[in-house]
């Protein structure tokens, strides 16, 4: 993302890098996400945000809200998936109330809380928001600790079952030590040193459960934040550490 919003990589950029730096737009050859918004609605006047779920047949945006898209991906394509994948349900009926309850405070205080801290423009607001982030990380730590102490198999937020609540927390916490700790000044503690149960949970997802490591690119993560927010990091310097980005098991 730069001053003109989110963009697709060019063919030259893809050729120059040994690892993936993203994906070209293979449908229209667009260079920026904003072009999709205008294709869907030439009179669009809102923000050009990601993610975007695009309907190739109707050539329009289905949704640009991650909480909606994750629910759609959980159920709406099951008819065209292999049975083993279609059977995966991250929002099971018997846990929906508990998942919704977790999401309600995790989103506002952790997922969005790091942004409230990082984009604060006064000391008073920053002090309030950064402390709030860690108060709720403490709450997550307590939940995971209680689960494991009850039964060692209870490795997730809702016991032994990986759910949407874990998936929604993961993107924030996998970024926490490499980016949010320094870039958004969320530096009261580090997950790897100060939250043993969160740290175990994070490494379990990344190292042991297929899908997490493969879709986590620390170079993308660090470069995006440190080179996109000029008001926070005017010289676009990307910190070398922490080393490693995530600790081994």
C-alpha positions in Angstrom: 0.0 0.0 0.0 1.2 3.5 -0.8 -0.2 6.9 -1.1 -2.7 5.8 -3.8 -3.8 2.7 -1.8 -3.4 -1.0 -2.3 -1.8 -2.2 -5.5 -0.9 -5.4 -7.3 2.7 -6.2 -8.0 4.0 -5.7 -11.5 5.5 -8.4 -13.7 9.0 -6.9 -13.2 8.6 -7.0 -9.4 7.6 -10.6 -9.5 10.6 -11.4 -11.7 13.0 -9.7 -9.5 12.1 -11.4 -6.2 13.0 -15.0 -5.2 9.9 -15.2 -3.1 6.3 -14.2 -3.9 5.6 -10.5 -3.5 1.9 -11.0 -4.3 -0.2 -11.9 -7.3 -0.9 -10.0 -10.5 -4.5 -9.2 -11.5 -5.0 -12.0 -14.0 -8.6 -10.9 -14.8 -8.2 -7.4 -16.0 -4.6 -6.5 -15.7 -5.5 -3.8 -13.1 -2.6 -2.3 -11.1 -4.7 -1.1 -8.1 -7.5 -2.4 -6.0 -9.3 0.9 -6.5 -9.9 -0.1 -10.2 -12.0 -3.0 -9.0 -14.1 -0.8 -6.9 -14.7 1.5 -9.9 -15.5 -1.5 -12.2 -18.1 -2.5 -9.7 -19.5 1.0 -9.3 -18.1 3.9 -11.5 -19.6 6.4 -9.0 -18.0 4.8 -5.9 -16.9 7.4 -3.4 -15.9 5.3 -0.4 -12.5 3.9 0.8 -10.6 1.3 -1.2 -10.0 -1.4 1.4 -9.0 -5.1 1.4 -9.9 -7.9 1.5 -12.1 -8.0 -1.5 -14.2 -11.0 -2.5 -14.8 -10.6 -6.2 -17.5 -12.3 -8.3 -15.9 -13.1 -11.7 -19.3 -13.9 -13.3 -21.2 -10.8 -12.2 -18.0 -8.7 -12.2 -18.8 -7.0 -8.9 -17.7 -7.0 -5.2 -19.5 -9.5 -3.1 -18.0 -8.2 0.2 -15.0 -6.2 1.5 -15.6 -7.1 5.1 -13.3 -9.8 6.5 -15.8 -11.0 9.2 -18.4 -11.6 6.4 -15.9 -13.2 4.0 -14.6 -15.7 6.6 -18.1 -16.9 7.2 -18.7 -17.2 3.4 -15.5 -19.2 2.9 -16.6 -21.5 5.7 -19.8 -22.6 4.1 -20.7 -21.2 0.7 -18.3 -23.2 -1.4 -18.7 -26.6 0.2 -20.5 -28.0 -2.8 -17.5 -27.7 -5.0 -14.9 -28.8 -2.4 -13.5 -32.3 -1.7 -15.4 -33.9 1.1 -12.6 -33.6 3.7 -12.4 -29.9 3.1 -16.1 -29.3 3.0 -16.5 -31.0 6.4 -14.3 -28.4 8.0 -16.5 -26.1 10.1 -14.8 -23.3 11.9 -18.2 -21.9 13.1 -20.0 -25.0 14.5 -23.5 -24.4 15.6 -22.9 -25.5 19.2 -20.1 -23.0 19.6 -21.5 -20.0 17.8 -22.5 -18.0 20.8 -19.1 -18.5 22.4 -17.3 -17.6 19.2 -19.4 -14.5 18.8 -18.7 -13.5 22.5 -14.9 -13.9 22.0 -14.9 -12.1 18.7 -16.8 -9.1 20.2 -14.0 -8.1 22.6 -11.0 -9.5 20.8 -11.7 -7.5 17.7 -12.3 -4.1 19.4 -9.5 -4.4 22.0 -6.8 -6.5 20.2 -7.3 -6.8 16.5 -8.3 -3.1 16.3 -6.6 -2.1 19.5 -3.1 -2.3 18.1 -4.2 0.3 15.4 -5.8 2.5 18.1 -2.4 2.5 19.8 -0.3 2.9 16.7 -2.3 5.7 15.1 -2.8 7.7 18.3 -2.0 11.3 17.9 -1.8 12.3 21.5 0.1 10.9 24.5 -3.1 10.5 26.5 -4.9 8.4 23.8 -1.8 6.3 23.2 -1.3 5.6 27.0 -4.9 4.5 27.3 -5.0 2.3 24.2 -1.7 0.5 24.6 -2.6 -0.5 28.1 -6.0 -1.7 27.0 -4.3 -4.0 24.4 -2.2 -5.6 27.0 -5.1 -5.9 29.5 -6.9 -8.0 26.9 -3.8 -10.0 25.9 -3.7 -10.9 29.6 -7.3 -12.0 29.3 -6.5 -14.3 26.3 -3.5 -15.7 28.2 -5.8 -16.5 31.2 -8.3 -18.3 28.9 -5.6 -20.4 27.3 -4.0 -21.2 30.6 -7.3 -22.3 32.2 -8.1 -24.5 29.1 -4.8 -26.3 29.2 -4.9 -26.8 32.9 -8.3 -28.4 32.6 -7.1 -30.7 29.9 -3.8 -30.7 28.0 -5.7 -31.3 24.7 -7.5 -27.9 25.1 -5.0 -25.9 23.1 -7.4 -23.4 21.5 -9.6 -20.5 22.7 -12.6 -22.8 23.0 -10.9 -25.9 24.2 -9.9 -28.7 21.9 -11.5 -27.3 18.7 -9.9 -24.9 16.3 -12.6 -22.3 15.5 -13.1 -18.9 13.8 -12.1 -17.2 17.0 -8.6 -18.6 16.7 -8.4 -17.7 13.0 -9.4 -14.1 13.6 -6.9 -13.6 16.4 -4.0 -15.3 14.6 -3.3 -12.5 12.0 -2.8 -9.9 14.8 -0.7 -12.1 17.0 1.6 -13.5 14.3 2.4 -9.8 13.5 2.7 -8.7 17.1 6.4 -9.3 17.9 7.7 -8.5 14.4 5.7 -5.4 13.8 3.2 -4.1 16.4 5.7 -4.2 19.2 7.9 -1.5 17.6 5.9 0.0 14.8 2.7 0.6 16.8 4.5 1.1 20.1 2.8 -1.9 21.7 6.0 -2.6 23.6 5.0 -3.2 27.2 5.6 -6.9 26.7 6.5 -9.4 23.9 4.5 -12.6 23.3 7.6 -14.8 23.1 8.9 -13.7 26.5 5.9 -12.7 28.5 2.9 -14.8 27.4 3.8 -18.5 27.6 0.3 -19.8 26.8 -0.3 -17.4 23.9 3.2 -18.2 22.7 2.5 -21.9 22.7 -0.8 -21.4 20.9 0.8 -19.2 18.2 3.6 -21.7 17.5 1.1 -24.6 17.5 -0.9 -22.9 14.7 2.1 -21.7 12.7 4.3 -24.9 12.9 1.8 -27.7 13.3 -1.5 -26.9 11.6 -1.4 -26.9 7.8 -2.5 -23.6 6.2 -1.0 -21.1 8.7 2.7 -21.1 7.9 2.0 -21.3 4.2 -0.1 -18.2 4.2 2.1 -16.2 6.6 4.8 -14.1 4.8 6.9 -12.1 7.3 8.6 -10.1 4.6 5.2 -9.0 3.3 4.1 -8.2 6.9 7.2 -6.1 7.9 7.6 -4.3 4.6 3.9 -3.4 4.3 3.7 -1.7 7.7 7.1 -0.1 7.8 6.9 1.2 4.2 3.3 2.2 4.0 2.8 4.4 7.1 5.0 7.4 6.3 3.5 9.4 9.2 4.7 6.8 11.6 8.0 5.8 9.9 9.0 8.7 7.6 12.2 7.1 6.3 10.6 3.7 5.6 13.3 1.8 7.5 12.3 -1.8 8.2 13.8 -3.1 11.5 16.0 -6.1 11.1 14.6 -7.9 14.1 13.2 -9.6 16.0 15.3 -12.7 15.1 13.7 -15.1 14.4 10.3 -13.7 13.3 8.7 -16.6 15.2 10.4 -18.9 17.7 10.8 -22.6 16.9 8.8 -25.2 18.9 
